[in-house]
Every structure is written in structure tokens, then in C-alpha cells.
Amino acid sequence: MALRQPAWHPPPRQIDQPVLKIFNSLTKTKTEFIPIGGSHVKWYNCGPTVYDASHMGHARNYVTQDILRRIMSDYFGYDVHFVMNITDIDDKIIVRARQNYLFSQFRNSATALSADLLSQVSEAWGSYIRENVSKGLPDEERPSRGDEEVRWPQIAGLARDQSRKLECLKRDEKFDMHFTAADRTLAAIEAARHALSANQSSGDTALRLIDESRDILASALDKKLQDTVTDQSVFRSLAAYWEGRFFKDMERLRVRYPDTVTRVTEYVPEVVEFVQGIIKNGYGYEFESSVYFDTGAFDSSDRHDYAKLEPWSKGNRELLAEGEGVLSSTSGRRSASDFALWKASKPGEPSWPSPWGPGRPGWHIECSVMASAILGDRLDIHSGGIDLAFPHHDNEMAQSEAYHECGAWVNYFIHTGHLHIEGLKMSKSLKNFITIDEILQRFTARQLRLAFLTQLWNAKIDFSESMMTGEVKSLEVTFNNFFTNVRAIISQARAHEDQSDGEHHYNDAERELMKSLYDSKTAFRVALCDSFNTPEALKVIRDLVSRINIYINSSGRKANVSVVEQSATWIGDMLRMFGLGEGQASEIGWGQEDEGAGGVNREETLMPYLRILSSFRDGVRQLAIAKNDDALKEILKLCDKLRDDDLVSLGVALDDQEDGKALVKLVSPAELIKAREEKRLKLDAQAAKKAAAAEEVRQKRLAKIEKGRVPPEEMFRPPNVPEGTYIRWDECGFPTATGSGEDLSKNQQKRARKEWDAQKKLHEEFLVWKKEQESVAGS
């Protein structure tokens, strides 16, 4: 009988692995993520409308989306195809491009300040007051034509009264912006009038008036001359410029470039075909060369539902109008909810040929067409800012499902939360935004990313100075210090790795630390499976750092470096996975931005030489300490100079240890110099305080000595006491009778004797001091 292996039984599953769940805007709950194609994930992200500088709202959205994308691909291992569009056809782009073009032409034509130029600016200012500023004013405060400047003092007073200003902002949230532009322009008009009256009409004077009135003039010129702009490159050049700036800003923020970038101008033929498909399926209609989506027909279909994300917003006319753009017409629509698929172009707008006449794509159709062209009729993930949920994303889904005749075009919709700055909502249209360029002058890309990681991706963020200098700075310093110490310990151990002390260094403390590492990995996965809970994931990492620090401090030079290195390597890998990495990816930690050039590892290059230098210093210190000779103090001073001055400029820190061997650290020279100067300032402050205390003691002693200048024999005689206080004294100058001739009472004698004895002691001290001073002067 042939021998067989014994039966094998699979081990019972002890713990269920967490599965990724994502907060899905389509359900407003966390739902298990199940991609259509196994590990292949089709992801479409709404890109920017490029007509102005990128701002903190963009940073919040695109850095956050980058974090989620990295988690999906670099942590969970999905094969993500990340597509992002660039909206380079839009009402905002058209208006801004026309205004810039017309303003530039107007400015270039101004050669001198004239009454005519002043009149044009004044007329534009008056119109701006009536059409824009007046929106926020009470009815009785709204000026009529020709009455604007007379009424301006009252309007200005209202705007500067905080309580009344709040009422104006309730009527029109742009009131403050409109008032500021009008106030600035009026000041320029008054300055120009003064210049004209003084016969100052140079070209520079004219340009100052025009530049200070830019916002108002550009709008007025566009209303008057928009039909004259026929060169389509005017629109494309503006979009191309800001697209380039956008991607440069994203690169500075370390946001990965999309796998595929689409631009609306490159997909116009596909847009036309898509719109034709929607009409063919019965969900679109044409009116005066424009095509609209029939939300009523779509919503009444058994297969479809309109406004899946925010059904409660269907009738929100303000949001619907904002989604259609400032150049859109509302005439000809069957329902207020219907939106433009194709817009007939008016003079002064870019256009492309279509079966309905020259026109351009509507805003919502752009993403539907480009996402479908690249990713097909079903997406795993669609993402964007929460402000796009309705109507943009709801309209996207409706028209895509209408074209593909499918029940669900997107499986998971994820929206990043709003960004508020110091409690106020940021808005480009209100001109109260901070550009990415401005914010990167104050904080690093890593600090901004850390700030976003400390908050839930779909929650509102209140970005503030206290947040950046508090929690974010604390996190960064904690990780920097941790990695600096661990690298130094590893480097020190490797310098002596051929020397064994005969112990394995794997005891209860090491087993506990390894358990903490694996527990942390599990908790980290649980946090990220819980809809990318990065605040909790960071807490897991920070707690592990604390445990490792405790282990290092308690173990000293007996610490198991391998256990520490494993833990630190995982922590660094996870922080880099979040996009926080800088410098060389091969080192322990998350790196530093200024870590040398040409791929040279600064630590590996410098450390052997610095170790020799450190050993020399260790030996000198040990000799000086062992001899216990005052002369050797100079050697110690040289050691301190090496530590505190010579090595600081190289970015080398030496930490003295109990066994007399210094721990060598590589730190930013700027940080070391700052720490050294702070230490010196502290020591100087302590020395100054000590000197002040000594001076106070000296002054008190001088005052006491000065009091002893009078001999006790004279202390009760005039002029040291008022004339007539006493009339008789004994041979020692002690009073025996008061001014009235009466003998001193026993109490008076006792008190006077006490004072006389005290003065005698003070006088004796004075005589000693006087002798010392004479001796010093004589020498």
C-alpha cells in the first residue's frame, strides 16, 4: 500500500478583511466599492474652467482627488484610468476674453487724458452703479440716471456701516465687490478731473484713470462692442494661457498629471453627434438654432430619473441659471429645468458648424461626451467639487443616460467638500479668493496636503492660520524629528554592524513593538477602507511614531535597530503614498525637498567623514573629562565650537549621549542655525536677568552702605534729626532728654538704643567699605 500524506484541513478564518466602502453621493451613504472591470477602474474627474488664476478652492479639490487616486492605485492596487477635462469653451471664458481684448484695445488707443475720455469713464461708472451696485441697495437708496454721484456719499456711508452692509449683502452677495470697484473708479475720476483742471493731460495720467477703472470699463466696453470681436483665437489664447498656469500650479502642489486630458475644443464633432443621439432618443428639441434637453420627457420615462444627486434642487432657479451661464437665453424652453445641449452663437462668440446652425456646446454636455468617448457607457467613479452636484453633475448623468439609454451611467459619485477661509466661503466670482501662487509663498505643498489629509475629503474645511501653525505644523515637526532620529540610529548601527555584543535584542519590548506595527497596519487599512478616512489613518501613524519613540528612549543603545527600521520604513512608505514625499524615495522617511542634486544621497556621502570627525571629538572630550584639570576646559570649548558653530553650517547636529559617544544627525542648516540662535537668545536673556538681579543686589548694598555714612554719635543730633528734638546727650551721642526737657521714657530709651546699635553696625560696615575703596584707588 502506497504511503500518502495525511489529510490537510484549511485553517478557520479568524478575522474578516475590511472591504473598501466609499461615501457615494448617489446614496448619501458609504457603499461597498465594486468596480465593473475587476481591478480596472474607470474614473472621470471634472477639471477646471480656465479663465483666471487657480485658487485655494482648486487646491482643495484637486489635491484631495489626487490623494484619493493615490490611495486607490498605490495602496489598494487598482489599475486606475484617470481622465480629466479642461473646459475651454464657456460663458465665463467668452466674457473674460472679450473684456480683456476690448479693454486692451481701448487702453492702447489712449494717448492723453481728455474730457471725452473722462466722460466715457464717468458714463460707464454711472451705468455700473445703476445696474450692479443698486442690486444690493434698498429701493429708496437706488439712484436714478444722472443722480449717481450726488447719491454716492449716502451709498458709501451705508456700505461702511457694518449692520446696514449685511442687509445689502443679503440682497446681493456681490454688493461688496461692486461697491469696491465703484469706489476705486470714482476716486480715479476725481483725480483725473483735478489733473485736467491743472492742465495735466499726459498719457500716463490717462492710463492711471483707465487702469483704476478696469473692472467697470471692461464690462461697459463689452456691452457696447462685443459684436465686433470676430477673431476666435481671442477665446482660445485666454483658455490656453490659464490652462498652462493651472497645470504648473498642480505640478507645484505635486498633483499627478491625469492619464488622459480632454479639451472641449477638441471634441466638438463628437458633441454634435452626441446631441443628435439624444434628440433621436426623444430627449432633446431644437429652438431657434439651439438644442435643449427635455427634462420632463426624461423624468417621465420608466427607465430614467432626473436629478439623482439632488432631486430637491430641481426647481432651484438660481442654481439652474448659474449652470446655464450669463450668455444664455431662457426663451423657447419647455420647462425651467430644461438646459442647453447646444447654444446658437451670437455675434462676438466662438462658433462651430452644426445641423442647427453655427453654435457651441452647452456646459453640461462637454463632460458627458468626453467621458463617454474615453471610458464608454459606464463609469466606475465620477468626481468633482460638491458645488457641481446640481445642476452640472445631475445634468451630465441625465444626458448621458439619455444618449446611452442606460439606467446608470455612473456607479459612484464622489464630491469633495467646500473650502472656507477663516470662516468665509471663498468665491472667484466674488473676488475673495487666494491664488495657489499666493498660498505657496506662505506654506509648502506638503503642509497644504497635510492640512487636507487631516480633514475628511467630503467634509467642509475651514482653512485658517491657526490650523496651519497648530495641528499641521505639529504633525510635520513630529514626523521630521522622528525620521531624523531613526536615520541617525540606523547609520550609527551600520557603522558597527560587524560587532556583536552576544545578545539577540529581541525580547518583550521588541515583540510588543512588532505587534504595534502589525496592529497599526491593520488599523490603517480599516481607516482607508472606511471611505478614505485619512484623519484616522494619520492618527494611526502618529500613535505608532509615539510608541517607537518611547521604545528608542527606553532602550537606548540596546534598541533593536532592525525592528525600528521596519516600522519607520512602513511609516515613510505610507506618507509617500499620500503624496507627501520629497527628495530620494529610497531613504527612510518622507524626504526633504532640498536634499542635494543629481541623485546624490547627501547622507551616504557625508556620513563616513562626519563619523570620523565625531569620533575625534568624543575622544577629546573623554580625555578632558577624565583628567579633571582646569587647563583642559579649553579642549572642551573647542569641542563645543565644533558642535555649535563649525558643523551647524554643514547641517550636522551632534547630540551628546550618556556613554560619551555623540549621535550624529543631518538636519537642515537653517533649522540648526535657528535653534542655535534661539538657544543663544535664551542664554542671553538668562544672563541679562542674572545681571539685573546682581545689579539690584549691588544697589541695595550701596544704599545700605550710604545709610551707614553717619556715625552713631551724630545720628540723634541735628541735622540728622529736626532741631529741638533732643536737648541733652551723653558722651556717646545717646539722647537723655527730649526737646521739652523731660527725660526719655524707658520705651523711648529702648527704641533709641536699638536704633543706635543698628547705626553703629552700619557705620562700621561703611568704614570697612571706605577703606576698601581707598585701597583699590591707591593700587
Phi, psi and omega in degrees: 000127183290140178286139179236155175292148176293158181298142178246137181241130180297144180291146178291143179288122183271320184228132176280134178287138178293148177250150181291125173238140183238137173292112186259119181297342179284341179237346186059029177219168175276120183239147181299135181274118179232098181291153183294317187254044179070245181272352180275123182244124178262115190231125177243129181240130179292123180268185186277155165269114194266096177219358182201178183294145175292144185231185184297331175297319176296317180301314180302314185289307190280328174293318179296315177298325178295320177298313180297320179297317179295320178298316181297316185272314188273336180257305181279345173082019178286149176268092189268130169256105187258114182249136177223140180263160167242117177278103180246013167229120182189155179304318181299318180294317181298311182296313182296318181296316179297314182298315179300316182295312182291321178296318180299317178297316180299316181296318181294335182275349183276112181256340181201156175285129181222166178297325180294315178298316179298322179294320180297316181293319180296320179296318178297322180295316179299315178299320181296321178297312184292323188267336185240303181299321184298338180301330182264356184271152171298154183306320184287345181264355185283122183283152174267172182300131180087352184252005189296313186287328178294322183275351187300318180304320178294319180295317180296320178297321178296317182292335182266357174268111189303317182293317180288328178296321178300322177296320178297319180292332175293324179286323181209112183296344179266008184304314183299319179296315180296317181297316181301315180297317181293319181296317179296318181293319179298320177299320179292322178297314180297322178294323179292321177298317179298319180296317180296319181294337179263014180060034175255104186228031182294166178298323179297322178296319178295318182293326177298318178297314182295314183294321179289342182255016189307308184302317183284318180295317182300318179294318180293319180295323180293320178296325185276323192238011186302326182294343185276351182274106184245348182278111184293340180294339177302319183282317183292323183293322177297312181297319181296320180298310184286334173297315179299318179294322180300310183292330174295320177295319179296323178296319178295330178274001180062036174273126181298142177292141180300154175296323178222131176247130179241146178236139184300319183299340181268357185234021182298316178302321178293326177298313180302314180297320180296315179297319177300321179296321179294317178298316181300324181278359174092018183242014179217155179213154183257143175212118177048052175073002171253157179238133183240151176275132183270092183294330180294313179297321182292315185289333180277351179288143180294337185268348190230157174223131179268143178063059179293327183283313182223073181299335179289349181261005184308319185261013181283096186296327180295314179292322179297317180294320179297323179291334181276335178097159187287343184262004185275154176253143180263354183287147176088000181273141180285334180215151179297337180278344180296145183227160187283129170268322179220130183252126174296130183278135174265166176305138182089010177234148177293155182211156175225153181289148177204166177299342183260002182110173181300135181191196182210160183292148168289165184293314188291327185293334185303308184293321179302314184292311185290320178296318179293322181297325183266318190251351177094200189269007177210127179251145172285308185229136169234133184227163179170181178287152182298333180292347180266355186305308176229132007265350192302303184289325176297320179290324176303309182297317183299309184289329178290316179291331176291321181288313183277350185051052179238160182277335181212113178276327180239135178270323182226120176253122180239131184238127175283149185284167179295155172247125172248146178243118184050040175089352183251136178292134181270142182211127178292324181293336178266358179059033176243052183241156177253125182286160177297322178299318180293318184289329180284350173279344181253326182226157180276165177299324179295317181295320178296318180294321176300319180300317181288326179293332181283355180240152175295139186298332183255011179260160175289137177250132172256096183283127183214163177298319182294326178296316184287320182274350180259265186300314184294313180298320179299317178299313183297315180296318179301311181291319179300312180297319180298309182293324178299314180294316182295317179298320179296318180295316179297315180298317179296319181293321182291335178291339180232030186289346178273002181248113179260141178266007176085005179242149183275341177056037174229083184244203184300320182296321180288319177298321179294321180292320178295322176297319178298322179298311183288327174296321180294320178299319179294313180296324178297316179294319179300318181297315182287330175291337179276064177055048175055053182282081183291327176302318179290322179297318177296323179297320178300315180295316182296321179296321178295320176302317180298318180295319179295317179300318178298318179298314181299314183293324182279333183269334181061226183284354178268005181297142176281102187295327180297318179295317178298317183295319178301314182295314181294325179297315180296318180299314179298319180297320181290321178293321176293324177301324178288353181093017182267000186284148175219163175067209184288129182282347186277346185275165174290132176106194183254002172082169176233144186296328186258035186276058174080177183232166175067021178075009180283130177275107184301321183293313181294327182288315188271331191300319180302318180290320181292329179294320177298314179299320180293320179298320177300313180298320179300316182296318180297317180297316183296320178296313182297319181291320183292323183288333180052043181246135182302327182297331183284353177300330178296327178294319178296324178297321177296321178298316180294322178297319178299318182287314190271341184237301189295316185275342181299316182293342177270356182080029182246128177245135177247120178255119180290136181246167185298327182274008176086000180255125184282142173272124185267127179235145170255119183228157177305127178307321180299320179295317180295316179298318179298315180296320179296316180293323177297321179295316180296318178298321179295316179295320178298319179296320179295318180296318179296320179295319179295318179296320179296320179294319179296320179295322178297319178296317180298316180296322178295320180294319179297320179297321179293318180296318180298324179295332180275003180297327182281124177296150179297333180294340184251354189293334180258013178249151175300143012265011184284343170228158180300145179304133178090002178293315177229153178240345177226147179222155173273186186294341179266004181083012180276128184291141179242342180217143179285176181297336181271001178091000180276145176294149178293138176292166179301319180295318179296318178298317182297315181294317180295321179298321180296317179293322180296316179297318180296318180293325178299317180295316179297320182293322178297319177295322178298316181296322176296313180299318181298320179295321179296317181296319179295325179292318179296318181295322181292328179282000000 
